[in-house]
Amino acid sequence: MKRRDFIKTGSIAAAGIQILNFPVFGKNAPSNKVILAVMGLNSRGSYLAKSYAQLPNVEIAYICDVEDGAIQHGFDALKSAPRKPILVRDIRELVQKNDFDGLVIATPDHWHTPAAILGVSHGKNVYVEKPCGQNPAEGEMLVLAMNRYGKLIQMGNQRRSFPTLIEAVKQVREGIIGDPYMAKAWYVNDRKPIGIGKVIPVPATLNYELWQGPAPRREYKDNLIHYNWHWFWHWGTGEACNNGTHEIDCCRWFLGLDYPTKVTSSGGRYAYHDDWQTPDTQIASFEFGTKKVITWEGRSCNKFPVEGAGRGFTIYGEKGTLVNLGAGDYKIFDAGNKLVKEVKGEMAADPANPVSATGNLDFYHFENFVNSIRGEAKLNSPVNEAQKSVLLCHLANISQRTGTSLDCDEKNGHILHDPNAMKLWQREYEKGWDPKPNA
């Protein structure tokens, strides 16, 4: 099904999401139009721009990027949109505009929090892709900024808006598998080596100064842009935050948890010998007191499936088990492993798709964001909730990098009794670029 057809059909209403229906003038009333800008356009950002432009009474007024190829992707994605977007290359200039409602951010990770803070501090609502920060401190900054400026910040953990998973959480809360006490998440792929990068002149098509932005300056290498920055600690956050965020978030959601008391991680860069710094193989464990636990298995370079799927999660309870295979599907088994309920969902997950593993299902999350801007809904994943899941991924990475088990404060997730690990709670910024959540 084409995305536009998805919006036009009754599939949203059938799944329990309210169709836009504004009084007097209907859904196309000018007063209810939502105007957006999109920052970061190479891959996911162009998909977001095209998707948001297909929602009723939503327009993309601006696109923002620092690389010519990515900019062209953005224009191409919107070539069928009624409104031609205006290009603004510098986010600091873009947020000064007063004629748009929301900023959609799909940049590299090191830009997520600084851009989001620039957005809300200039009166814009923000949709920021996962992870909502490059380090734990940035998640806290976003919560401060959201409270300080009174604007919406939604993170792109779109499973929080899938109607089938919302219903599944409700059933777990009502006791369909008894007390849920353990959850397991996984993600696998077959990513190839990135080689040993060579220092070369910055391409004329790229403003590398703006690309680096808040990150301290580094020489340009030929194996960094567009995607491989994910695997360098200076800019990215590894597979745990890149993909683990989604299913780890679902585990925490289904178990009804906040902050952990203990985090451990093992693994490394095993598959190849190259510049890749983050683990390509990682097993992380998150304990919540003595009552509940979450585990995550990430294999970036071996795609042998778990439960027959490349990504997903399992919830274990005292009276049964719930299994999800990465999208809106789920199965529920009783204590004897007998299948008692199955929901197939609208599509299967594609873990190898770098743009959208869950395709049209993402529209539920996008619609939730614009409806919340209109005051017709509440965010399904406000950043004060979403950052708790991202924090788990950051803590797994900190445990991995320090080689230690982390004891954490159950009130806020802060690392206890380990000054060395706590050094990784935040990062250094290029002079003059540090985020200011309370400015």
Secondary structure, DSSP 8 states (H G I E B T S, - for coil): --HHHHHHSTHHHHTT------TTT-TT-GGG-EEEEEE--SSHHHHHHHHHHTSTTEEEEEEE-SBHHHHHHHHHHTTTSSS--EE---HHHHTT--S-SEEEE-S-GGGHHHHHHHHHHTT-EEEE-SSS-SSHHHHHHHHHHHHHH---EEES-GGGG-HHHHHHHHHHHTTTTSSEEEEEEEEE-B--------B----TTB-HHHHHTTS-----BTTSTTTGGGGSTTT--HHIIIIIHHHHHHHHHHHT----SEEEEEEES-S--SS--S-SEEEEEEEETTTEEEEEEEESB----BTTBSEEEEEEETTEEEEE-SSS-EEEEETT--EEEEE--SS---TT-SS-TTGGGHHHHHHHHHHHHHTSS--SSBHHHHHHHHHHHHHHHHHHHHTS-EEE-TTT--EES-HHHHGGGS----TT----TT-
